[in-house]
Amino acid sequence: MKNKARWRIPGFAWEYMTGGIGLEENVRRNTGDLQQIQFMPRYLSEAQQPDISTSVFGQKFDAPFGVAPVGLAGLQWPGCEPPIAKAARQHNILHMLSTHATQSLEKMKAHSGPVGWFQLYPPKDAAMETDMIERAKRAGYEGLVVTVDIPGVTRRDKDIRNGLSVPPNFDARTVYHAAMRPHWLLRLAKHGIPHFENLTPYAPKGATTKELYDFLGSVLSNHITSDRFKQIRDQWPGKLIVKGVLDPEEAAAYMALGADGIVVSNHGARQLDAAPSSVSMLPLVRKRLGPDALVIVDGGVRSGLDIARMIALGADYVLLGRPFIFSVAAIGDEGPSHLMDVLKAELRGTMWQLGCQKLGDLHKFLHQPEKAANA
Ligand SMILES: Cc1cc2nc3c(=O)[nH]c(=O)nc-3n(C[C@H](O)[C@H](O)[C@H](O)COP(=O)(O)O)c2cc1C
């Protein structure tokens, strides 16, 4: 899927989506560390058909994986957001919509229905923050996911080289990239130039592209301090999840401030090249928070086997970001549903091969060769 998507998405959008920061060591670490996790299959097993259903805050889901929030998805593949959300609803798995979506949170909730949560980048402006939270409440989102790992605009070399901006700045380079990808151009013609629809009500009226870009930068900046977090907690009556935490102590601190769950994530390796992989921190966060806290994870998950690995290491739920965009670009609007079918089949297949019937038993099949050798 990824290979096919590569030939349909223009270079500037491809590099924006697949890229990380710096030398991209952290991109490799996310997937590489995950691939190191081994399982011991056991064939003298009484296991019946594996059950991959799960529940989060009492809501039943058909599978323990879902869609991570991905900003500017409509630039990567124009019009891709509704089919991804509709597929998540049809498969009854969690869908998180980004603040930086190119379709409004109100329109998108109609597609995601009961599986939709909204991801908030808390803006600096308190009135804007309150308004966005009110909109999410009115639209009926039950979960609010506060992303804390973007305290400011990051410098990604490829995006700078490509002159990436929103709305896209069609200079000679981007026009050349786009001209080489007619499927993408046709989608763009159908769906229009992507904008940050959730933010347009707050942007200065009649702003130039440059002013708009500066506005978006100013919206993002700053750390989410305890006080800022408490203000959000006070305004949001539903479930509040913090996304972008790697440090177990920080995870515990957010829980003490009233969070209902944590997403262990390094933002798809897009923020700090020296950050640890999500999978390496997951067991430590689980240990620090104890067995009852909701722990979600993402970063480098590419198969049902990877989902099983994350669950074995302590995750209750697993998110994937880039793969759902690859799926629409490669296959069309049916792509996300196809990918969800494949992931479910791979997860069931992995559990069947291990002799594991329940998600909660996956940890019993973890294999650590060095420990086994010294036993
Ligand atoms: C192009 C792109 C845009 C993203 N935008 C957001 C965003 O708007 N909000 C957010 O919380 N995370 C965002 N993320 C991070 C994802 O939610 C998720 O943490 C990450 O993609 C997981 O890694 P994976 O792509 O390897 O599955 C983005 C990731 C990518 C690749």
The ligand as a Tripos MOL2 file, in Angstrom:
@<TRIPOS>MOLECULE
LIG
   31    33     1     0     0
SMALL
NO_CHARGES

@<TRIPOS>ATOM
      1 C1          1.4290   14.0950    8.7940 C.3       1 LIG1
      2 C2          1.1530   13.9500   10.2540 C.ar      1 LIG1
      3 C3          0.3600   14.8900   10.8830 C.ar      1 LIG1
      4 C4          0.0670   14.7350   12.2430 C.ar      1 LIG1
      5 N1         -0.7760   15.6290   12.8430 N.ar      1 LIG1
      6 C5         -1.1210   15.4470   14.1390 C.ar      1 LIG1
      7 C6         -2.0780   16.2890   14.7390 C.ar      1 LIG1
      8 O1         -2.6360   17.1700   14.1110 O.2       1 LIG1
      9 N2         -2.3510   16.0800   16.0630 N.ar      1 LIG1
     10 C7         -1.7620   15.0960   16.7900 C.ar      1 LIG1
     11 O2         -2.0450   14.9480   17.9850 O.2       1 LIG1
     12 N3         -0.8700   14.2580   16.2290 N.ar      1 LIG1
     13 C8         -0.5490   14.4010   14.9170 C.ar      1 LIG1
     14 N4          0.3210   13.5360   14.3370 N.ar      1 LIG1
     15 C9          0.8490   12.4080   15.1090 C.3       1 LIG1
     16 C10        -0.0890   11.2100   14.9960 C.3       1 LIG1
     17 O3         -1.2680   11.4250   15.7170 O.3       1 LIG1
     18 C11         0.5510    9.9300   15.5570 C.3       1 LIG1
     19 O4          1.0550   10.2120   16.8440 O.3       1 LIG1
     20 C12         1.6500    9.3740   14.6760 C.3       1 LIG1
     21 O5          1.3700    9.5780   13.3180 O.3       1 LIG1
     22 C13         1.8110    7.8870   14.9630 C.3       1 LIG1
     23 O6          2.8150    7.3640   14.2090 O.3       1 LIG1
     24 P1          2.5870    6.5330   12.8330 P.3       1 LIG1
     25 O7          2.2690    7.5290   11.7850 O.co2     1 LIG1
     26 O8          3.9180    5.9080   12.6730 O.co2     1 LIG1
     27 O9          1.4750    5.5360   13.0540 O.co2     1 LIG1
     28 C14         0.6150   13.6560   12.9750 C.ar      1 LIG1
     29 C15         1.4150   12.7140   12.3180 C.ar      1 LIG1
     30 C16         1.6700   12.8520   10.9710 C.ar      1 LIG1
     31 C17         2.4920   11.7850   10.2880 C.3       1 LIG1
@<TRIPOS>BOND
     1     1     2 1
     2     2     3 ar
     3     2    30 ar
     4     3     4 ar
     5     4     5 ar
     6     4    28 ar
     7     5     6 ar
     8     6     7 ar
     9     6    13 1
    10     7     8 2
    11     7     9 ar
    12     9    10 ar
    13    10    11 2
    14    10    12 ar
    15    12    13 ar
    16    13    14 ar
    17    14    15 1
    18    14    28 ar
    19    15    16 1
    20    16    17 1
    21    16    18 1
    22    18    19 1
    23    18    20 1
    24    20    21 1
    25    20    22 1
    26    22    23 1
    27    23    24 1
    28    24    25 2
    29    24    26 1
    30    24    27 1
    31    28    29 ar
    32    29    30 ar
    33    30    31 1
@<TRIPOS>SUBSTRUCTURE
     1 LIG1         1 GROUP 0 **** ****
